[in-house]
Amino acid sequence: MSINISSRQPHPSITGGVGGGSSSLIWRLLRRHISIGQLAGFFFANLLGMLIVLLSMQFYEDIVPAFSGEDGVMKNTYLIVSKRISAVTTLRGEAQPFTDADIRDFESQRFTRQVGAFTASQFKVYASLSVGGMGMGTDMFFESVPDAFVDSRWPSGVAYDSGSFPEEVPIILPRSYLAIYNFGFAQSQSLPKVSEGVVSMVELGIRLRGEGGAERHLKGRVVGFSNRLNTVLVPQAFMQRANAELSPNAAAEPTRLIVEVKNPTDDAIAAYIRDKGYELENDTLEAGRATYFLKVVAAVIMAVGLLISALSFYILMLSIFLLVQKNAEKLQNLLLIGYSPSRVSRPYQLLTVGLNALVLLLSLALLFWIRGLYLERLWQMFPTLSEGSVSMTILLGVALFVVVSFFNIIAIRRKINSLTPRRKSLKGGLYHHING
């Protein structure tokens, strides 16, 4: 008696049809030996790992605008940069100006939007004030920066490049100067406090003295106060005109730069400042340091979540392998009668993919619920805070689902392939079984 076993398709009389017979039979075997406890352990471990990974990434996306946004605690996008003054340069009386190469290098950095140089007065400035028949005066200084960097408006319609000096020069003072006077000097000397409006009404007498005794007398008026620049500002065009006329031989090399950066939380800024040996005014890199720390914390939490996900992956594969091992003899019989390894492994693969999909959907639902809770607290502290994007978090969840499911499918297929008898032993086993 001979049997043709060249085809791997099973005989319909054995399973009741080739279509869904194998799948229903394997599902019955799967349900008989399935361990609810093992699958539940995988499910909750994978859910916890996925939720930690997605929540840490989304929280980082939502909290960063609180540091660098318009209503952020560290919203300053301007850096005041100077070169470090060492003991050697102090004893030698050497200046530490920025060269054109230094400025071009700063402009070429990826975090830089624009760079402006401070221009200092190369002449002496004396300001006087008369009040109630009493006069007072003091030596002072002027500086200027390009108008685009000034956070207060200059009066319009004044031309400083004309043939003669203007009769009045506008001045912008740091707002901190007014606070020092009101809450420090005035309070200790029993003097009246003044408002910004009162200061703007006061007319100053300004005397400029340059090289060779050249002098200019003009009036000065405070036209605004700056929160950004801690210096006595005059318009850039006026400073250039005054330096050229009063001190034409003096070199007005910049010793400070004002830099507008694209993102103050970029940790590349701190690295660049440190490598160049520069110094910053008012430690304006706090945002970068805080965000770098936030990145480290988020990375550590994500690593913990990925570790939990990896352990849950191991638990699932152990559970599936135990199921396959318990049904090894019956699965080998299915393979012997002609079912392909792909059809035999399909129910196990669908089980793992279905569990992974359920984990993804449930973790996203929990993520949005938790996110709604902490966003309410953030909006109470920062009313104009905008929400971070959730697209990257969703893409990360889908990517984890695809990667884990892919490795599940490959591992199950290899396990089923290991149960498949070789073709030679298959023929011999069937021959001896039929003729025995």
VENSUL-V795923 format. One record per residue. N is the residue number from 1. RES is the residue in one small letter. PHI is phi as a letter, one per 30 degrees, with the letter a starting at -180 (* if undefined). BURIAL is I if it has 24 or more other ideal C-beta (glycine too) atoms within 12 Angstrom, else O. Layout:
N&RES&PHI&BURIAL, N&RES&PHI&BURIAL
This chain:
1&m&*&O, 2&s&b&O, 3&i&b&O, 4&n&d&O, 5&i&c&O, 6&s&d&O, 7&s&c&O, 8&r&c&O, 9&q&d&O, 10&p&d&I, 11&h&d&O, 12&p&e&O, 13&s&d&O, 14&i&d&O, 15&t&c&I, 16&g&i&O, 17&g&k&O, 18&v&d&O, 19&g&e&O, 20&g&c&O, 21&g&d&I, 22&s&d&I, 23&s&d&I, 24&s&d&O, 25&l&d&I, 26&i&d&I, 27&w&d&O, 28&r&d&O, 29&l&d&I, 30&l&d&I, 31&r&d&O, 32&r&d&O, 33&h&c&I, 34&i&d&I, 35&s&c&O, 36&i&d&O, 37&g&d&O, 38&q&d&I, 39&l&d&I, 40&a&d&O, 41&g&d&O, 42&f&d&I, 43&f&d&I, 44&f&d&I, 45&a&d&I, 46&n&d&I, 47&l&d&I, 48&l&d&I, 49&g&d&I, 50&m&d&I, 51&l&d&I, 52&i&d&I, 53&v&d&I, 54&l&d&I, 55&l&d&I, 56&s&d&I, 57&m&d&I, 58&q&d&I, 59&f&d&I, 60&y&d&I, 61&e&d&I, 62&d&d&I, 63&i&d&I, 64&v&e&I, 65&p&d&I, 66&a&d&I, 67&f&c&I, 68&s&b&I, 69&g&d&I, 70&e&d&O, 71&d&c&O, 72&g&d&I, 73&v&d&O, 74&m&b&I, 75&k&d&I, 76&n&d&I, 77&t&c&I, 78&y&c&I, 79&l&c&I, 80&i&c&I, 81&v&c&I, 82&s&b&I, 83&k&d&I, 84&r&d&O, 85&i&c&O, 86&s&c&O, 87&a&d&O, 88&v&d&O, 89&t&d&O, 90&t&d&O, 91&l&d&O, 92&r&d&O, 93&g&i&O, 94&e&d&O, 95&a&d&O, 96&q&b&I, 97&p&d&I, 98&f&c&I, 99&t&d&O, 100&d&d&O, 101&a&d&O, 102&d&d&I, 103&i&d&I, 104&r&d&O, 105&d&d&O, 106&f&d&I, 107&e&d&O, 108&s&d&O, 109&q&d&I, 110&r&d&O, 111&f&d&I, 112&t&c&I, 113&r&c&O, 114&q&a&O, 115&v&b&I, 116&g&b&I, 117&a&c&I, 118&f&d&I, 119&t&c&I, 120&a&c&I, 121&s&d&I, 122&q&c&I, 123&f&b&I, 124&k&d&I, 125&v&b&I, 126&y&b&I, 127&a&c&I, 128&s&b&O, 129&l&b&O, 130&s&c&O, 131&v&b&O, 132&g&h&O, 133&g&i&O, 134&m&c&O, 135&g&c&O, 136&m&b&O, 137&g&a&O, 138&t&a&O, 139&d&d&O, 140&m&b&I, 141&f&b&I, 142&f&b&I, 143&e&b&I, 144&s&b&I, 145&v&b&I, 146&p&e&I, 147&d&e&I, 148&a&d&O, 149&f&c&I, 150&v&d&I, 151&d&c&I, 152&s&b&I, 153&r&c&O, 154&w&d&I, 155&p&d&O, 156&s&c&O, 157&g&i&O, 158&v&c&O, 159&a&c&O, 160&y&c&I, 161&d&c&O, 162&s&d&O, 163&g&d&O, 164&s&b&O, 165&f&d&I, 166&p&d&I, 167&e&d&O, 168&e&b&O, 169&v&c&I, 170&p&d&I, 171&i&b&I, 172&i&c&I, 173&l&c&I, 174&p&d&I, 175&r&d&O, 176&s&d&O, 177&y&d&I, 178&l&d&I, 179&a&d&O, 180&i&d&O, 181&y&d&I, 182&n&d&O, 183&f&c&O, 184&g&c&O, 185&f&d&O, 186&a&d&O, 187&q&d&O, 188&s&d&O, 189&q&c&O, 190&s&h&O, 191&l&c&O, 192&p&d&O, 193&k&d&O, 194&v&b&O, 195&s&c&O, 196&e&d&I, 197&g&d&O, 198&v&d&O, 199&v&d&I, 200&s&d&O, 201&m&d&O, 202&v&d&I, 203&e&c&O, 204&l&c&I, 205&g&c&I, 206&i&c&I, 207&r&b&I, 208&l&c&I, 209&r&b&O, 210&g&c&I, 211&e&d&O, 212&g&i&O, 213&g&i&O, 214&a&d&O, 215&e&b&O, 216&r&b&I, 217&h&c&O, 218&l&a&I, 219&k&c&O, 220&g&b&I, 221&r&b&I, 222&v&d&I, 223&v&c&I, 224&g&a&I, 225&f&b&I, 226&s&c&I, 227&n&c&O, 228&r&c&I, 229&l&c&I, 230&n&c&I, 231&t&a&I, 232&v&c&I, 233&l&c&I, 234&v&b&I, 235&p&e&I, 236&q&d&I, 237&a&d&I, 238&f&d&I, 239&m&d&I, 240&q&d&I, 241&r&d&I, 242&a&d&I, 243&n&d&I, 244&a&d&I, 245&e&d&I, 246&l&d&I, 247&s&b&I, 248&p&d&O, 249&n&c&O, 250&a&d&O, 251&a&c&O, 252&a&c&I, 253&e&d&O, 254&p&d&I, 255&t&c&I, 256&r&b&I, 257&l&b&I, 258&i&c&I, 259&v&b&I, 260&e&c&I, 261&v&c&I, 262&k&d&O, 263&n&b&I, 264&p&d&I, 265&t&d&I, 266&d&d&I, 267&d&d&I, 268&a&d&O, 269&i&d&I, 270&a&d&I, 271&a&d&O, 272&y&d&I, 273&i&d&I, 274&r&d&O, 275&d&d&O, 276&k&d&I, 277&g&i&O, 278&y&d&I, 279&e&b&O, 280&l&c&I, 281&e&d&I, 282&n&i&O, 283&d&h&O, 284&t&d&I, 285&l&c&I, 286&e&e&I, 287&a&d&I, 288&g&d&I, 289&r&d&I, 290&a&d&I, 291&t&d&I, 292&y&d&I, 293&f&d&O, 294&l&d&I, 295&k&d&I, 296&v&d&O, 297&v&d&O, 298&a&d&I, 299&a&d&O, 300&v&d&O, 301&i&d&I, 302&m&d&I, 303&a&d&O, 304&v&d&O, 305&g&d&I, 306&l&d&I, 307&l&d&O, 308&i&d&I, 309&s&d&I, 310&a&d&I, 311&l&d&O, 312&s&d&I, 313&f&d&I, 314&y&d&I, 315&i&d&I, 316&l&d&I, 317&m&d&I, 318&l&d&O, 319&s&d&I, 320&i&d&I, 321&f&d&I, 322&l&d&O, 323&l&d&I, 324&v&d&I, 325&q&d&O, 326&k&d&O, 327&n&c&I, 328&a&e&O, 329&e&d&O, 330&k&d&I, 331&l&d&I, 332&q&d&I, 333&n&d&I, 334&l&d&I, 335&l&d&I, 336&l&d&I, 337&i&d&I, 338&g&j&I, 339&y&d&I, 340&s&d&O, 341&p&e&I, 342&s&d&O, 343&r&d&I, 344&v&d&I, 345&s&d&I, 346&r&e&I, 347&p&e&I, 348&y&d&I, 349&q&d&I, 350&l&d&O, 351&l&d&I, 352&t&d&I, 353&v&d&I, 354&g&d&O, 355&l&d&I, 356&n&d&I, 357&a&d&I, 358&l&d&I, 359&v&d&I, 360&l&d&I, 361&l&d&O, 362&l&d&I, 363&s&d&I, 364&l&d&I, 365&a&d&O, 366&l&d&O, 367&l&d&I, 368&f&d&I, 369&w&d&O, 370&i&d&O, 371&r&d&I, 372&g&d&O, 373&l&d&O, 374&y&d&O, 375&l&d&I, 376&e&d&O, 377&r&d&O, 378&l&d&I, 379&w&d&O, 380&q&d&O, 381&m&d&O, 382&f&b&I, 383&p&e&O, 384&t&c&O, 385&l&d&I, 386&s&c&O, 387&e&d&I, 388&g&d&I, 389&s&d&O, 390&v&c&O, 391&s&d&O, 392&m&d&O, 393&t&d&I, 394&i&d&O, 395&l&d&O, 396&l&d&I, 397&g&d&I, 398&v&d&O, 399&a&d&O, 400&l&d&I, 401&f&e&I, 402&v&d&O, 403&v&d&O, 404&v&d&I, 405&s&d&I, 406&f&d&O, 407&f&d&I, 408&n&d&I, 409&i&d&I, 410&i&d&O, 411&a&d&I, 412&i&d&I, 413&r&d&I, 414&r&d&O, 415&k&d&I, 416&i&d&I, 417&n&d&O, 418&s&d&O, 419&l&d&I, 420&t&d&I, 421&p&d&I, 422&r&d&O, 423&r&d&O, 424&k&d&O, 425&s&d&O, 426&l&d&O, 427&k&d&O, 428&g&d&O, 429&g&d&O, 430&l&d&O, 431&y&d&O, 432&h&d&O, 433&h&d&O, 434&i&d&O, 435&n&c&O, 436&g&d&O
